[in-house]
Amino acid sequence: GYGFIAVDGGQDVFVHFSAIEMDGYKALEDGQRVEFEIAQGQKGPQAEKVRVVA
């Protein structure tokens, strides 16, 4: 699937499940803190190399 990451003080960023770096089922929870890089996708900015912050 896909969704959006809310950025503190910025615009939400699109994220596709394939950009999540974790083993097993790749999913993020509401309110979960993550680190990521922003790349330019076909339709605008998108998250890459998404990692959950412990």
Stockholm file with secondary structure:
# STOCKHOLM 1.0

chainA/1-54         GYGFIAVDGGQDVFVHFSAIEMDGYKALEDGQRVEFEIAQGQKGPQAEKVRVVA
#=GR chainA/1-54 SS CEEEECCTTSCCEEEEGGGBCCSSSCCCCTTCCEEEEEEEETTEEEEEEEEECC
#=GC SS_cons        CEEEECCTTSCCEEEEGGGBCCSSSCCCCTTCCEEEEEEEETTEEEEEEEEECC
//
